Structures are given as structure tokens and as C-alpha cells.
């Protein structure tokens, strides 16, 4: 796969005719450290070798999360097969087969820089024509459930849970990050997306850390957007609970 090295935000814009956030632009963005792969958090090296059965691990995570929001935050209308439950859980750091993408290239660039302060940032740009693009409502109408839905898809969550504080915080994070989720069946989660989707649907950019400050300044100058803006709300007890569940469910497999 071709890697495009850039040292300026203006170089990046040229590859999208100057409008990477246009409704006509088919790309979604993910920013990570160049040494990482485009895989879901459930397959990160810190836990991959410890998971014996992905399906049971995943169900344990959702069950723990569902119990937590029901008892601690009085959110009771969800069932384990609700997509909203999965999306909300991912916002608070629960391990998942979902991969975070954004429609805002600047969000991806900032994330990439934050996790690459002493290394090289990489921004993966995926043309959504390579996969099915669906709304969360489409999944609900079709009665698909997360464990058995069997199609690589880019899902845009709908805003259906604003009335309760913890749910509203999840919405805030999604809005700040222009968040979307790439869903894939368990059968393929260990395979990087770049190996699953043809190269012609990707644009991949690398930025060396020596250029970070310049690019942040250019974005501020161009869009009046401060690139040090917090992309996540302050840590909440639910974030901490999800971190605990990630490891509790590994232990329960033994």
C-alpha cells in the first residue's frame, strides 16, 4: 500500500480537492500511530493472546456493561442485542470488534498526533464505496443483532439516547469526534482492514513528529480550530468501570 508522506496540512488537502469534509467526499478517517494496524480494540496486543473465545469474551463484556448502566445509571431499556448498547459501550472504552472512524479529517490527525508524540503519525482514509454504509436505524428496522450480523459495514449511530446523563455524555463524545463505527464479523477481526479492503479504496498519510506543530498551526490558521482541544470528556466512573470489565472478562475465561 502506498504511503504518502506529508509535512503540511495543505499537502493533505490537495488529495481531497481541498474539501475532505465535503458531503461529496467519500472518505472516512482514522488516525493512529504508524506502528499500529487498523484492527479493533478487542484484537490489540495487550489482550489478544489472553482471549480464548472471542464470542464468550464479547458477551461477557456487554453483559457487564449492561448491568453497570442499569444499576448505576438507571438505564434499563437496553437488551444485549441492541446496537445502541454496543455504541455507547465503545464510547467509554469497552473492548469491541467496532473500529472508530471519523468524518472529520482534523479529528483523525489530532488523534494520530496524540498517540505518536515521539514517533510517526498515520492517517488512514477509507473510501466508503468499498463497504456498506448504513444508519443505525436500518439495523434496527432489519432486526439484525450485533453478534450475528455478518457484513463489513460502516455504521453511523443515531442520536437516540440524549435524555439520561451518561447516555448524553456518550452522545457528546460522538459529536465531538464526528464518530462512526466500522463493524465486522468475528471471523475477520484479526485481519487488518487494509488487508480486507482493496488498496484502491485507501489513501494513507504519514506525518513525522517534527511536523506536528506546523500542521497544528496551519489548521488553526485555516479553520480557527485549536488542535489541542480535548477530544474526550473528562474521565468518568463509567470509563473506569469499562477498563475493569476488559480485564475481568479475560479472567472469567480461565
C-alpha positions in Angstrom: 0.0 0.0 0.0 1.3 3.4 -1.0 2.2 5.7 2.0 2.0 9.4 1.3 4.4 11.4 3.4 3.3 14.9 4.2 4.8 17.8 6.2 2.0 20.3 5.7 -1.8 20.3 6.1 -2.1 22.0 2.8 -0.4 19.0 1.1 -3.1 16.8 2.7 -5.9 18.9 1.4 -4.7 18.7 -2.2 -5.5 14.9 -2.2 -9.2 15.8 -1.5 -9.5 18.8 -3.8 -9.3 21.0 -0.7 -12.6 19.7 0.8 -12.0 16.5 2.9 -15.2 17.1 4.9 -17.5 17.8 2.0 -20.7 15.8 1.8 -19.4 14.7 -1.6 -16.1 13.4 -0.3 -16.5 9.6 0.2 -13.7 9.2 2.7 -13.8 8.4 6.4 -10.7 8.8 8.6 -8.8 7.0 11.3 -5.7 8.4 13.0 -3.2 6.1 14.8 0.5 5.6 15.4 2.3 4.4 12.3 3.4 1.2 14.1 -0.2 0.2 14.8 -2.5 -1.8 12.5 -6.2 -1.0 11.6 -7.7 -3.6 13.9 -10.4 -3.4 16.6 -9.6 -2.9 20.2 -10.6 -6.5 21.0 -7.5 -7.5 19.0 -5.0 -5.1 20.5 -1.8 -6.9 21.6 -2.5 -6.2 25.3 -5.3 -8.7 25.3 -5.3 -10.7 22.1 -3.3 -13.7 23.3 -5.4 -13.8 26.5 -8.7 -14.3 24.8 -9.6 -17.9 24.3 -13.1 -17.4 22.8 -14.0 -14.1 21.3 -17.7 -14.7 21.3 -17.9 -15.5 25.0 -15.5 -12.7 25.9 -17.6 -10.2 23.9 -20.8 -11.4 25.5 -19.2 -11.1 28.9 -18.2 -7.5 28.2 -21.6 -6.4 27.1 -23.3 -8.2 30.0 -21.1 -6.5 32.5 -21.7 -3.1 30.8 -25.4 -3.6 30.6 -25.5 -4.5 34.3 -23.5 -1.4 35.2 -25.6 1.1 33.3 -28.8 -0.5 34.6 -27.8 -0.5 38.3 -25.6 2.6 38.5 -27.2 4.9 35.9 -30.8 3.7 35.8 -30.6 2.9 32.1 -32.8 -0.1 31.8 -34.4 -0.2 28.3 -31.4 -1.9 26.6 -31.0 -5.5 25.8 -27.7 -7.2 25.0 -28.6 -7.3 21.3 -29.2 -3.6 21.0 -26.8 -1.8 18.7 -27.1 1.3 20.9 -25.7 -0.6 23.8 -22.6 -1.5 21.7 -22.1 2.0 20.5 -22.5 3.5 24.0 -20.0 1.0 25.4 -17.4 1.8 22.8 -17.6 5.5 23.7 -16.4 4.5 27.2 -13.6 2.3 26.2 -15.1 -1.2 26.3 -13.1 -3.6 24.1 -15.1 -4.2 20.9 -15.0 -5.5 17.4 -16.0 -2.0 16.4 -13.3 0.3 14.9 -13.7 4.1 15.4 -13.6 6.2 12.2 -14.5 9.9 11.8 -15.9 12.1 9.1 -13.6 14.9 10.2 -10.0 14.6 9.0 -8.8 17.0 11.6 -10.0 14.7 14.4 -8.1 11.8 12.9 -5.0 13.9 12.5 -5.2 15.1 16.1 -5.7 11.5 17.4 -2.8 10.3 15.3 -0.5 13.0 16.7 -1.6 12.4 20.3 -0.7 8.7 20.2 2.5 9.4 18.2 4.2 12.2 20.2 7.6 10.7 19.8 7.0 8.7 16.6 5.3 8.9 13.3 1.5 9.5 12.9 -0.5 7.8 10.3 -4.0 8.7 8.9 -5.9 6.0 7.1 -8.6 7.4 4.7 -11.2 4.8 3.6 -13.5 5.4 0.7 -16.9 4.1 1.9 -17.8 2.9 -1.6 -15.7 -0.2 -0.6 -18.2 -1.3 2.0 -21.8 -1.0 3.0 -22.7 2.4 4.6 -25.7 2.2 6.9 -27.6 4.1 9.5 -28.3 2.6 12.9 -32.0 2.8 12.2 -31.5 0.5 9.2 -30.1 -2.2 11.5 -33.0 -1.8 13.9 -35.6 -2.0 11.2 -34.0 -5.1 9.8 -33.9 -6.7 13.2 -30.2 -7.5 12.8 -28.4 -8.1 16.1 -24.7 -7.4 16.7 -23.5 -10.9 17.4 -24.7 -12.5 14.2 -24.8 -9.6 11.7 -22.4 -10.8 9.1 -21.3 -7.9 6.8 -18.4 -5.5 6.9 -20.2 -2.1 7.4 -19.6 1.5 8.3 -22.3 2.4 10.8 -23.4 5.9 11.7 -25.1 5.8 15.2 -28.3 7.7 15.5 -28.9 10.2 18.4 -31.5 8.3 20.4 -30.3 8.4 24.0 -29.8 12.1 25.0 -32.2 12.2 28.0 -30.0 10.5 30.6 -26.7 12.0 31.8 -24.4 9.1 31.0 -26.0 8.5 27.6 -25.8 12.2 26.8 -22.1 12.1 27.6 -21.7 9.3 25.1 -23.5 11.5 22.5 -21.3 14.4 23.4 -18.2 12.3 22.6 -19.6 11.1 19.4 -20.5 14.6 18.2 -17.1 16.0 19.2 -15.3 13.2 17.3 -17.8 13.1 14.4 -17.8 9.4 15.2 -18.7 6.4 13.1 -18.0 2.7 13.7 -16.7 0.1 11.3 -18.3 -3.2 12.1 -17.0 -6.6 11.1 -17.9 -10.2 11.8 -15.8 -12.1 14.4 -14.4 -14.3 11.6 -12.3 -11.4 10.2 -11.4 -9.3 13.2 -7.8 -10.4 13.5 -7.1 -9.4 9.9 -6.2 -5.7 9.5 -8.8 -3.8 7.4 -6.0 -2.8 5.0 -5.7 -6.5 4.1 -9.5 -6.9 3.8 -10.3 -3.9 1.6 -8.6 -3.4 -1.7 -5.8 -0.8 -1.8 -7.6 1.3 -4.4 -10.1 2.4 -1.6 -7.4 3.8 0.7 -5.3 6.9 1.0 -2.7 6.6 3.7 -0.7 9.5 5.1 2.3 9.6 7.4 3.4 12.7 9.4 6.7 12.8 11.3 6.5 14.3 14.7 8.8 17.2 13.7 6.0 18.5 11.5 3.2 18.2 14.2 3.5 21.8 15.4 3.4 23.3 11.9 0.3 21.3 10.9 -1.5 22.3 14.1 -0.7 25.9 13.4 -1.9 25.6 9.8 -5.2 24.1 10.8 -5.7 26.9 13.4 -4.8 29.5 10.8 -7.1 27.9 8.2 -10.1 26.8 10.2 -9.7 28.6 13.5 -9.6 25.2 15.1 -7.3 24.6 18.1 -5.8 21.2 17.7 -5.2 20.8 21.4 -9.0 20.7 22.1 -9.9 17.8 24.2 -11.4 15.0 22.0 -12.8 13.1 25.0 -14.7 14.4 28.0 -13.0 14.1 31.4 -12.7 10.5 32.7 -15.9 9.3 34.3 -16.6 6.4 36.6 -18.1 4.6 33.6 -14.7 4.8 31.8 -13.0 3.3 34.8 -15.7 0.6 35.1 -15.2 -0.4 31.4 -11.4 -0.6 31.8 -12.1 -3.0 34.7 -14.6 -5.1 32.6 -12.0 -5.5 29.9 -9.8 -7.5 32.3 -12.5 -9.1 34.4 -13.9 -10.9 31.4 -10.5 -12.2 30.5 -10.1 -13.7 33.9 -13.5 -15.3 33.7 -12.4 -17.3 30.7 -9.8 -19.2 32.7 
